[in-house]
Every structure is written in structure tokens, then in C-alpha cells.
């Protein structure tokens, strides 16, 4: 059996495609770079983080949290032997205008190089593409509604894409307002099978009333008929009419009988053996707070096609399942990188991310062999250039340890270990120059929804000629920090000696979409970071980054 979620931590809005015996799933990345992670499998059981689609093709600096790259669509065009990715850059949600620019790029190899982005339109978000069997291409998206008196958030629209001239044809036309009355339609994916154009959408908002629905038509422009079943995958089966409520979260639809919540925003793939699987986002909240520290994750469900041509759960139960039968495919295990990184390679592992800028613009494993050198830039509260090398938190039961060589010279210099949701919500165990203590010190800075607490009661003077060890321990609902000096001969494979707790316990649930007021839709990260707010040049060297997570445990 496959146990959900299959991609734990911040991995929302999955889109699957197949080329031969290879399966690829792309997920959203929002303000984090590299952008659009792509996972690879040959059996839908064993997966690897293979590559990323976006690096320097996109400028995300200064964008607020939860903006950036939304809901990519990854497809494979067999006629061209080429991969396509359609993605949107959400620039602003001010006054509910949702200013987004949609682009398409292509590549002959899933690992690139990718073409220069071609602008499609700014009609709305969650754009995706269909390569029809007659050579035509169609782009569907949610056309965002800004006018008073119209149902929000909007309606699914379609336009033809002229690949030769690299532009859409005419204005997008509205084609579908939803299969159910849950409202908040989004996430359209257009496919073709047995003479029908199938339009898979998400309805109910990307919250607790979320679901996957379908409609079909004989012509891509419609008219479309609704799937008589309604939701085909969901976490709540309550009948609802929420068309007049544009709020996406809707916690009143929380289902206490389901581990997987918010299930919706789906994409499916037909296997050569006749089986069908659907990928969708899901979430696992703390209860009763209903806060999802790990963000929206990716799950998989086994499906089937009914005799009358509709997609159905294999067991006819539309509730998202924690365990799913494996497909009848030969098992193929894939190599996965060690979670204990001692920075001895020629480049950074591909599981590292940074907010708004590429990690290789400030982090190097070449300048001091066996270490990663992080050049400090702006403060961790900045929306511009933050030197933060981070990993996605995949379990609320985890231990993260690092060792650091850093000599601050002025109070503008700081470096250390950080738990980071966004630029207004983080806890930072740092080494810095204390003018009060006339030398190097450590302390914790805590930002909670923009309110900064320097926690001077945690301040301790430390030595400069010894490397520091910092650790954060996640134990479900609480997490705390520890520190100590690196012992001689200690390396990534040896156990760090006894560490001393520093600071209070922090509440894990507060690092979540629901609690944080300045961002949403992403998830919690843990990382190493350096700041030089004076000259943007002072650096810190980190000897290792050891991430140990017990992903077999759920969320309380």
C-alpha cells in the first residue's frame, strides 16, 4: 500500500504527466527558488526530487509572501517529444484584484534547458494547457472576477494558443462555473479521451471544503456537462452551497473522521496497463487549532473509469484515503540523497531553497571545502535578498543540527539556525556581535506576525575561536533550541556532544497558513542563514546540516 501524503511538507497543487515508463509531478513553489520542483517515479511508489524548472528566468524579489509561482501545469506533447510547463507569477492580491502573469516554457528534456518564457495572458491563475490530437493547443485558466455583483472568485475560461506565433488567439472565453455549488472554482486541467474533452477542476476553495470535480464536452469551448457524482475526491462529503462566500478556508467543513484534510486540486494519469491514478493536494492540521504547519502536501488516489465515461474512485468512496493500493507496475527504487549533508560535493543538494533568490547567489560549497559559505545579505524580515538556505519541514517530529564558524564584527552581522514560515514569522537562534557584552554572543529573535521580540533574556556571551553547534527539536506541538561548542574531531557522522537548551518552547501550530497573517499557501522551512545588513559581504561557514525527521508520525 502507498501511504499518503507521498510528498510531505510544502508540496501543493500537483500536476502529473507521463512519458513512456516515467512519471513526473510538478508542484507549486510560490516565493521560493529554485521554482517548480519536479518529482520523478517509474512505479508511483518510489519517488525522487529530480529537478526544478525555474531558476533565473523569473524575478521574485520584493514580492510579498505567498505570491510568486502558482500552480504549474506540466505536460508532455508526444507529437513534438517535448515537455511544456505553464505557470503563473502572482504579483499582487491587493484589493482582490489578483494581478498575475501567465507564461509557457518548453524543453526536450525534463531537466532542461528550458526555453525562454512566452507570455500568455493575465486573465487569471492556475492556467494549464492541452495538446490536442489535431495539433492545436488550448489554454484554460480561472478568469478572476473583480466586479461587484458577480460570483467570485470567477469562471473557467479557455483560449487557443498559437505555438508558431507564440501567442494566444483572441480573448479567453468563459466555459464553466462549476459542477457543484461549493463555489471558489479553480485549478482547471483539460484532457481528451474517447472523443470527450474532460475539464478537471477544484471547487470549494483550497481549504476544508476543497474537492476535485469534472465536466466534459465534445468541443473544447463547450457546452460542458457536469459529472453527476459531484465531488470525486474530497475530505468532506457535506452538501454545501457556498457560491456567495469567496473565502477559501471554510474551517466549518473540517471532517474529524479524516486524517487528510483540504483534499482537492487534482491531476490524473492513465497508466499503460489500464489503471488510473489521481494526484491532489491535502493537509494535516493540528486539532483543534486547524493549523497546517507542514502546509499543503501531495497525496495520490487510485481511480477507475466508469462504463459511462466518468472518473471514479476505485472503491466508489470519494473521501481521500490515507492508504492506497499500489499500481501493477514493476517496482523501481530510486536513489535518494542523505539527509546528513556535510557539504563535500561540488554543488548544493537540490532540496535546498531560498526565498525569492537562487541559493547559489549567496551560498557556495567551493570557497571552503567541507563547508557551505553563506554570504550575508539583508535581514531575514526582508522581501528582497535574504541569505537563507532552507529545507522543507516534512514532519513535526524532527531534529535539525548544524555547526557554524562565524566571527561577527559589528552588530549588523548575525548567523545561525532558523525556523521560518515567512519574513514576518520566524524564530532565529543566532550568533551576533553584542555591543553590551563587548563581543560575540548568542540569543534568539522571534517574529510573530510582524511583532519582533529580541528575547534578551536568552543572551549569552560565546567564544569566537570555537565552532558553535545549534539544534532545533520538533516534538509535535512544541519545538525548542539547543546550543553547544563543536568538539574536536566532530563531523557529520559523529554524534554531537551534550547540548544546552536555550530559550522557551515555541508552539509549532503557529507556523502555518492559518495563523500567519502576512502569507498563506506555503509551509514551514528550517534553514541556516547569515545577515550582513551593513555591506552585504560578511560570511558564515557551516560545517554540516543534519536533518532527521520521523515521517511515520502524523500531526496531533
C-alpha positions as CSV (number, residue, x, y, z in Angstrom):
1,X,0.0,0.0,0.0
2,X,1.0,3.6,-0.6
3,X,0.7,5.8,2.5
4,X,-0.3,9.4,2.0
5,X,0.9,12.1,1.7
6,X,3.5,11.0,-0.8
7,X,5.3,14.3,-0.9
8,X,5.3,15.6,2.7
9,X,5.7,19.2,3.7
10,X,5.1,22.2,1.4
11,X,4.2,20.5,-1.9
12,X,0.8,21.8,-3.2
13,X,-1.0,21.8,-6.5
14,X,0.4,18.7,-8.1
15,X,0.3,18.2,-11.8
16,X,1.3,14.8,-13.2
17,X,2.4,13.7,-16.7
18,X,3.8,10.6,-18.2
19,X,6.4,9.9,-20.9
20,X,6.8,6.3,-21.6
21,X,7.5,4.5,-18.3
22,X,8.5,7.7,-16.5
23,X,6.1,9.7,-14.3
24,X,6.7,13.3,-13.4
25,X,4.8,15.5,-10.9
26,X,5.3,19.3,-10.7
27,X,4.2,21.3,-7.6
28,X,3.9,25.0,-6.7
29,X,6.8,26.9,-5.2
30,X,5.4,30.5,-4.6
31,X,8.2,32.8,-3.5
32,X,10.8,30.1,-3.1
33,X,13.6,29.3,-5.5
34,X,14.5,27.2,-7.4
35,X,11.0,27.2,-8.7
36,X,8.6,24.4,-9.6
37,X,10.0,21.2,-8.1
38,X,9.6,18.1,-10.3
39,X,9.4,14.6,-8.7
40,X,10.1,11.5,-10.7
41,X,9.0,7.9,-10.4
42,X,8.7,4.7,-12.5
43,X,6.2,2.9,-10.3
44,X,4.3,5.7,-8.5
45,X,5.6,4.2,-5.2
46,X,9.3,5.3,-5.1
47,X,10.0,8.9,-5.9
48,X,12.9,11.3,-6.2
49,X,13.1,15.0,-6.3
50,X,14.6,15.1,-9.8
51,X,14.9,18.8,-10.9
52,X,13.4,22.2,-10.8
53,X,12.0,24.2,-13.8
54,X,12.7,27.8,-12.8
55,X,15.9,29.5,-11.7
56,X,16.9,32.8,-13.2
57,X,14.0,33.1,-15.7
58,X,11.9,34.8,-13.1
59,X,12.3,37.8,-10.7
60,X,10.5,37.2,-7.4
61,X,12.3,39.9,-5.4
62,X,10.1,42.2,-3.4
63,X,7.0,40.1,-3.9
64,X,5.0,39.6,-0.7
65,X,4.8,36.2,0.9
66,X,2.6,33.6,-0.8
67,X,2.9,35.3,-4.1
68,X,5.2,34.2,-6.9
69,X,4.8,30.9,-8.8
70,X,1.3,29.4,-8.5
71,X,0.0,26.1,-9.7
72,X,2.3,24.9,-12.6
73,X,0.9,22.7,-15.3
74,X,3.4,20.1,-16.6
75,X,2.5,18.2,-19.8
76,X,4.2,16.1,-22.3
77,X,3.4,16.5,-26.0
78,X,4.1,13.2,-27.7
79,X,3.8,14.6,-31.2
80,X,6.7,17.0,-30.5
81,X,8.5,14.8,-28.0
82,X,8.6,17.9,-25.8
83,X,7.7,18.9,-22.2
84,X,5.6,22.0,-21.6
85,X,5.2,24.0,-18.3
86,X,2.5,26.7,-17.9
87,X,2.9,28.7,-14.8
88,X,1.7,32.0,-13.3
89,X,3.5,34.7,-11.4
90,X,1.2,36.1,-8.9
91,X,2.4,39.7,-8.4
92,X,-0.3,41.1,-6.2
93,X,-3.6,40.2,-4.4
94,X,-4.3,43.8,-3.3
95,X,-8.0,44.7,-3.1
96,X,-8.7,41.2,-4.5
97,X,-7.5,42.2,-8.0
98,X,-5.1,39.2,-8.3
99,X,-2.6,40.6,-10.7
100,X,-1.0,37.6,-12.3
101,X,1.1,37.0,-15.5
102,X,0.9,33.5,-17.1
103,X,3.7,32.0,-19.2
104,X,4.6,28.9,-21.1
105,X,8.0,27.3,-21.5
106,X,9.2,24.0,-23.1
107,X,12.1,21.6,-23.1
108,X,13.1,18.4,-24.9
109,X,14.4,17.0,-21.6
110,X,12.6,17.3,-18.3
111,X,15.9,18.5,-16.8
112,X,16.1,21.3,-19.3
113,X,17.4,23.5,-20.7
114,X,14.0,25.3,-20.8
115,X,13.0,27.8,-23.4
116,X,12.6,31.5,-22.7
117,X,9.2,32.2,-21.2
118,X,6.4,33.1,-23.6
119,X,3.8,35.4,-22.2
120,X,0.2,34.1,-22.5
121,X,-2.2,36.4,-20.6
122,X,-3.1,37.9,-17.3
123,X,-6.6,36.7,-17.2
124,X,-6.4,34.7,-14.0
125,X,-4.5,32.0,-12.3
126,X,-4.0,28.2,-12.4
127,X,-3.5,28.2,-16.2
128,X,-2.9,24.9,-17.9
129,X,-2.5,23.6,-21.5
130,X,-3.9,20.8,-23.7
131,X,-2.1,19.5,-26.7
132,X,-4.9,18.2,-28.9
133,X,-4.5,15.3,-31.3
134,X,-5.1,17.6,-34.3
135,X,-2.1,19.7,-33.4
136,X,-4.0,22.6,-31.8
137,X,-3.3,23.8,-28.2
138,X,-5.7,25.2,-25.7
139,X,-5.1,27.1,-22.5
140,X,-7.6,27.1,-19.7
141,X,-7.5,29.2,-16.5
142,X,-9.6,30.7,-13.8
143,X,-10.6,34.1,-15.1
144,X,-10.5,36.2,-11.9
145,X,-13.7,38.2,-11.2
146,X,-13.2,41.7,-9.8
147,X,-16.6,43.3,-10.5
148,X,-19.2,43.9,-7.9
149,X,-22.4,41.8,-8.2
150,X,-20.6,38.8,-9.9
151,X,-19.9,35.5,-8.3
152,X,-16.3,35.3,-7.0
153,X,-13.6,34.2,-7.5
154,X,-14.6,33.7,-11.1
155,X,-15.2,31.3,-14.0
156,X,-13.0,28.9,-16.0
157,X,-12.1,30.3,-19.4
158,X,-10.4,29.0,-22.5
159,X,-8.4,30.3,-25.5
160,X,-6.4,28.7,-28.3
161,X,-2.6,29.0,-28.2
162,X,-0.8,29.6,-31.4
163,X,2.5,27.8,-30.8
164,X,4.0,29.0,-34.1
165,X,3.4,32.7,-33.4
166,X,3.8,32.3,-29.6
167,X,0.6,34.0,-28.6
168,X,-3.0,33.2,-27.6
169,X,-5.7,33.6,-30.2
170,X,-8.4,36.2,-29.3
171,X,-9.8,36.8,-25.9
172,X,-10.4,34.0,-23.4
173,X,-14.0,32.7,-23.4
174,X,-15.8,31.7,-20.3
175,X,-16.9,28.0,-20.4
176,X,-17.6,26.6,-16.9
177,X,-18.7,27.8,-13.4
178,X,-18.6,24.6,-11.5
179,X,-20.0,21.1,-11.1
180,X,-21.1,21.6,-7.5
181,X,-22.3,24.6,-5.5
182,X,-19.3,24.7,-3.3
183,X,-18.1,27.8,-5.2
184,X,-14.5,29.0,-5.5
185,X,-13.8,27.1,-8.6
186,X,-10.1,27.0,-9.7
187,X,-7.3,24.6,-10.9
188,X,-8.6,23.6,-14.4
189,X,-6.9,20.8,-16.3
190,X,-8.1,20.0,-19.8
191,X,-7.6,16.5,-21.1
192,X,-9.0,14.5,-24.0
193,X,-10.2,10.8,-24.0
194,X,-12.6,8.8,-26.2
195,X,-13.9,11.9,-28.1
196,X,-14.6,13.9,-24.9
197,X,-12.7,16.9,-23.6
198,X,-12.6,16.5,-19.8
199,X,-12.3,19.5,-17.6
200,X,-11.0,18.6,-14.1
201,X,-11.3,21.5,-11.6
202,X,-11.1,22.2,-7.9
203,X,-14.1,23.6,-6.1
204,X,-14.8,24.8,-2.5
205,X,-11.7,26.8,-2.1
206,X,-8.2,25.5,-1.1
207,X,-9.4,24.8,2.4
208,X,-11.7,22.5,4.3
209,X,-14.4,22.4,1.7
210,X,-12.0,21.6,-1.1
211,X,-12.7,18.9,-3.7
212,X,-11.9,17.6,-7.2
213,X,-14.7,17.7,-9.8
214,X,-15.1,17.0,-13.5
215,X,-17.1,18.1,-16.5
216,X,-17.0,17.1,-20.2
217,X,-17.8,18.3,-23.7
218,X,-17.4,17.3,-27.3
219,X,-15.8,20.6,-28.1
220,X,-13.1,22.3,-26.1
221,X,-15.2,25.5,-26.0
222,X,-18.3,23.6,-24.7
223,X,-21.0,23.3,-23.8
224,X,-19.9,21.2,-20.8
225,X,-22.0,18.8,-18.9
226,X,-21.4,18.3,-15.2
227,X,-20.3,15.0,-13.7
228,X,-23.5,13.7,-11.9
229,X,-21.5,12.5,-8.9
230,X,-20.2,16.0,-8.0
231,X,-17.0,15.7,-6.0
232,X,-14.9,12.7,-7.0
233,X,-12.2,13.3,-4.3
234,X,-12.7,15.3,-1.2
235,X,-12.2,15.4,2.6
236,X,-15.8,16.3,3.4
237,X,-18.9,15.0,1.8
238,X,-21.3,17.6,3.3
239,X,-23.6,19.1,0.7
240,X,-23.0,22.9,0.6
241,X,-23.9,26.0,-1.3
242,X,-21.0,28.4,-0.8
243,X,-21.1,30.3,-4.1
244,X,-21.6,33.6,-2.4
245,X,-18.6,33.1,0.0
246,X,-15.3,33.8,-1.7
247,X,-13.3,32.8,1.4
248,X,-11.2,29.8,0.6
249,X,-10.6,28.4,4.1
250,X,-14.0,27.5,5.4
251,X,-12.9,25.6,8.6
252,X,-16.6,24.7,9.4
253,X,-16.2,21.9,6.9
254,X,-13.4,20.2,8.8
255,X,-14.0,16.4,8.9
256,X,-12.9,15.0,12.3
257,X,-13.0,11.5,10.9
258,X,-10.3,12.1,8.2
259,X,-6.6,12.5,8.7
260,X,-6.3,14.1,5.2
261,X,-8.0,17.5,5.0
262,X,-8.3,20.1,2.3
263,X,-8.2,17.4,-0.4
264,X,-8.6,18.9,-3.9
265,X,-6.8,20.5,-6.8
266,X,-6.2,17.3,-8.8
267,X,-4.5,15.9,-11.8
268,X,-4.7,12.4,-13.1
269,X,-2.6,10.0,-15.3
270,X,-3.7,6.9,-17.2
271,X,-1.2,4.0,-16.9
272,X,-0.3,1.8,-19.9
273,X,-1.8,-1.2,-18.0
274,X,-5.3,0.5,-17.8
275,X,-5.0,1.8,-14.3
276,X,-5.6,5.4,-13.4
277,X,-4.2,7.4,-10.5
278,X,-5.1,10.9,-9.4
279,X,-2.7,13.3,-7.5
280,X,-4.1,16.0,-5.3
281,X,-3.2,18.4,-2.6
282,X,-4.0,17.7,1.0
283,X,-3.2,18.9,4.5
284,X,-2.8,17.6,8.0
285,X,-3.8,20.2,10.6
286,X,-3.2,20.4,14.3
287,X,-6.5,19.9,16.1
288,X,-8.4,21.9,17.4
289,X,-6.4,24.8,16.1
290,X,-6.9,23.6,12.5
291,X,-3.4,25.0,11.6
292,X,-1.3,23.2,9.0
293,X,2.4,23.7,9.9
294,X,3.5,21.4,7.1
295,X,1.5,23.3,4.6
296,X,-0.4,21.7,1.7
297,X,1.1,18.4,0.7
298,X,0.6,15.9,-2.2
299,X,-1.4,12.7,-2.0
300,X,-2.3,10.0,-4.5
301,X,-5.6,8.1,-5.1
302,X,-6.4,5.1,-7.2
303,X,-9.2,5.7,-9.7
304,X,-11.2,4.0,-12.4
305,X,-13.2,4.9,-15.5
306,X,-16.9,4.1,-15.2
307,X,-18.8,2.5,-18.1
308,X,-20.4,5.8,-18.9
309,X,-17.1,7.5,-19.1
310,X,-16.6,9.3,-15.8
311,X,-13.6,9.1,-13.5
312,X,-14.4,7.4,-10.2
313,X,-12.5,6.3,-7.0
314,X,-11.6,2.7,-7.4
315,X,-13.8,1.7,-4.4
316,X,-16.5,4.3,-5.1
317,X,-15.7,6.2,-1.9
318,X,-14.9,9.8,-2.7
319,X,-13.2,10.5,0.7
320,X,-9.4,10.9,0.3
321,X,-7.7,7.8,1.6
322,X,-4.6,7.5,3.8
323,X,-3.6,4.2,2.2
324,X,-3.9,3.4,-1.5
325,X,-3.3,0.2,-3.4
326,X,-0.1,0.2,-5.4
327,X,-0.3,0.1,-9.2
328,X,0.6,-3.1,-11.0
329,X,4.0,-1.8,-12.2
330,X,7.4,-3.3,-11.7
331,X,9.0,-1.7,-8.5
332,X,11.9,0.6,-9.2
333,X,13.7,2.1,-6.2
334,X,15.4,5.4,-6.8
335,X,18.5,6.8,-5.0
336,X,17.8,9.5,-2.5
337,X,20.4,11.9,-1.1
338,X,21.4,11.6,2.5
339,X,19.6,13.9,5.0
340,X,23.0,14.4,6.7
341,X,24.8,16.9,4.5
342,X,28.5,17.6,5.1
343,X,28.9,19.8,2.0
344,X,31.6,17.8,0.4
345,X,30.1,17.8,-3.1
346,X,30.7,20.1,-6.0
347,X,27.3,21.8,-5.7
348,X,24.4,22.1,-3.3
349,X,21.9,19.3,-2.9
350,X,18.7,20.1,-4.8
351,X,16.5,20.0,-1.7
352,X,17.7,23.5,-0.6
353,X,15.6,26.6,-1.3
354,X,15.8,30.3,-0.6
355,X,13.1,32.9,-0.5
356,X,12.9,35.0,-3.8
357,X,16.5,34.4,-4.9
358,X,18.5,31.4,-6.0
359,X,20.6,29.8,-3.3
360,X,23.8,29.8,-5.4
361,X,23.7,33.6,-5.4
362,X,24.9,33.6,-1.8
363,X,25.8,30.0,-0.9
364,X,29.0,28.2,-2.1
365,X,30.5,24.8,-1.3
366,X,33.6,25.7,-3.3
367,X,35.1,28.5,-1.3
368,X,35.9,26.4,1.8
369,X,35.9,22.7,1.1
370,X,33.7,20.7,3.5
371,X,31.7,23.8,4.4
372,X,29.0,25.8,2.8
373,X,29.9,29.5,2.9
374,X,26.9,31.8,3.2
375,X,27.4,35.5,2.3
376,X,25.1,37.7,4.4
377,X,22.7,40.0,2.7
378,X,19.6,41.7,4.2
379,X,17.7,40.8,7.3
380,X,15.5,37.7,7.5
381,X,12.5,40.1,7.5
382,X,13.3,41.4,4.1
383,X,11.2,40.8,1.0
384,X,14.2,41.3,-1.3
385,X,17.5,39.4,-0.8
386,X,17.7,37.1,2.2
387,X,20.7,34.6,2.6
388,X,18.6,31.7,3.9
389,X,19.5,28.2,2.8
390,X,16.4,26.1,3.9
391,X,14.8,22.7,3.7
392,X,11.1,22.0,3.8
393,X,9.9,20.7,7.1
394,X,8.3,17.3,6.4
395,X,7.3,16.2,9.9
396,X,6.5,17.9,13.2
397,X,8.8,15.3,14.8
398,X,12.2,16.3,13.6
399,X,15.7,17.2,14.8
400,X,17.9,19.6,12.8
401,X,21.5,20.2,13.7
402,X,24.3,22.4,12.3
403,X,27.8,23.6,13.2
404,X,28.9,27.1,12.4
405,X,32.2,29.0,12.1
406,X,31.3,32.7,12.3
407,X,33.0,35.8,13.7
408,X,30.7,38.8,13.8
409,X,32.5,42.2,13.9
410,X,29.6,44.7,14.2
411,X,26.0,44.3,15.4
412,X,24.9,44.2,11.8
413,X,26.4,40.7,11.5
414,X,24.4,37.6,12.6
415,X,24.1,34.0,11.5
416,X,22.6,30.8,12.8
417,X,19.7,28.3,12.6
418,X,16.2,29.5,11.8
419,X,12.6,28.1,11.8
420,X,11.0,30.1,9.0
421,X,7.4,30.4,7.8
422,X,7.7,33.8,6.1
423,X,9.5,37.1,6.6
424,X,7.2,38.1,9.4
425,X,7.1,34.7,11.2
426,X,10.3,33.0,12.3
427,X,12.5,32.0,15.2
428,X,16.2,32.6,14.7
429,X,18.9,31.3,17.0
430,X,21.8,33.5,16.1
431,X,25.4,34.4,16.9
432,X,26.0,38.1,16.6
433,X,28.1,40.9,17.9
434,X,26.8,42.3,21.2
435,X,27.8,45.8,22.0
436,X,26.5,45.3,25.5
437,X,28.8,42.3,26.1
438,X,31.6,43.8,24.0
439,X,32.0,40.6,22.0
440,X,30.2,37.7,20.3
441,X,27.0,36.4,21.8
442,X,24.1,34.2,21.0
443,X,20.4,34.8,21.5
444,X,17.0,34.2,19.9
445,X,15.0,36.6,17.8
446,X,11.3,35.7,17.4
447,X,9.0,37.4,14.9
448,X,5.3,36.6,15.3
449,X,3.0,38.2,12.7
450,X,5.5,41.1,12.4
451,X,6.0,41.7,16.1
452,X,9.7,41.3,16.9
453,X,10.9,40.0,20.3
454,X,14.7,40.1,20.7
455,X,14.4,37.8,23.7
456,X,17.4,39.4,25.5
457,X,16.9,37.0,28.4
458,X,18.4,34.3,26.1
459,X,21.6,36.3,25.5
460,X,24.9,34.5,26.3
461,X,28.5,35.5,25.6
462,X,30.4,32.9,23.5
463,X,33.9,32.3,22.2
464,X,35.0,33.1,18.7
465,X,37.7,30.5,18.3
466,X,35.4,27.5,18.5
467,X,32.6,26.5,16.2
468,X,29.1,26.5,17.6
469,X,26.6,23.7,17.3
470,X,22.9,24.8,17.0
471,X,20.0,22.4,17.1
472,X,16.2,22.6,16.9
473,X,14.0,19.8,18.2
474,X,10.4,19.5,16.9
475,X,8.3,17.3,19.3
476,X,4.8,17.6,17.8
477,X,3.1,20.7,19.3
478,X,6.3,22.3,20.6
479,X,9.8,22.9,19.4
480,X,12.9,24.2,21.2
481,X,16.5,25.2,20.5
482,X,19.8,23.9,21.9
483,X,23.4,25.0,21.6
484,X,27.0,24.0,22.4
485,X,30.5,24.1,21.2
486,X,31.7,21.7,18.4
487,X,34.1,19.2,19.9
488,X,37.4,18.5,18.2
489,X,37.0,15.8,15.5
490,X,33.2,16.1,15.4
491,X,31.9,15.6,11.9
492,X,28.6,14.9,10.2
493,X,28.8,11.1,11.1
494,X,29.7,11.5,14.7
495,X,27.2,12.4,17.4
496,X,27.4,15.9,18.8
497,X,28.1,16.1,22.5
498,X,25.7,17.3,25.1
499,X,23.9,20.5,24.2
500,X,22.3,23.1,26.4
501,X,18.7,24.2,26.0
502,X,18.3,27.9,25.1
503,X,15.1,29.9,25.2
504,X,11.5,28.7,25.7
505,X,9.4,26.2,23.9
506,X,7.6,27.5,20.9
507,X,4.2,26.5,19.6
508,X,4.5,24.6,16.3
509,X,1.0,25.3,15.1
510,X,1.7,29.0,14.8
511,X,3.9,28.4,11.9
512,X,1.1,27.8,9.5
513,X,-1.1,29.2,6.7
514,X,-3.9,29.7,9.1
515,X,-2.0,31.5,11.9
516,X,0.3,33.7,9.9
517,X,-1.3,37.0,8.7
518,X,1.2,38.0,6.1
519,X,1.4,34.9,4.0
520,X,-0.5,31.8,3.2
521,X,-0.4,28.7,0.9
522,X,3.2,27.7,1.7
523,X,4.7,25.8,4.6
524,X,7.4,25.8,7.3
525,X,11.1,25.6,6.5
526,X,14.2,25.0,8.6
527,X,17.5,26.5,7.5
528,X,20.8,28.2,8.0
529,X,21.2,31.9,7.4
530,X,23.5,34.8,7.6
531,X,22.9,38.5,7.6
532,X,25.2,41.5,6.9
533,X,22.9,44.5,6.8
534,X,25.8,46.8,6.5
535,X,27.9,45.8,3.4
536,X,26.2,42.5,2.3
537,X,29.6,40.8,2.3
538,X,30.4,39.2,5.7
539,X,30.0,35.4,5.7
540,X,29.4,32.4,7.9
541,X,30.7,28.9,7.3
542,X,28.5,25.9,8.1
543,X,30.2,22.5,8.6
544,X,27.1,20.4,8.2
545,X,23.3,20.4,8.1
546,X,21.8,17.3,9.6
547,X,18.0,16.9,9.0
548,X,16.4,13.9,10.8
549,X,12.6,13.6,10.5
550,X,10.3,10.9,11.7
551,X,7.8,11.0,8.8
552,X,5.9,7.9,10.1
553,X,4.3,10.1,12.7
554,X,1.3,12.2,11.8
555,X,0.1,15.5,13.2
556,X,-1.8,15.7,16.5
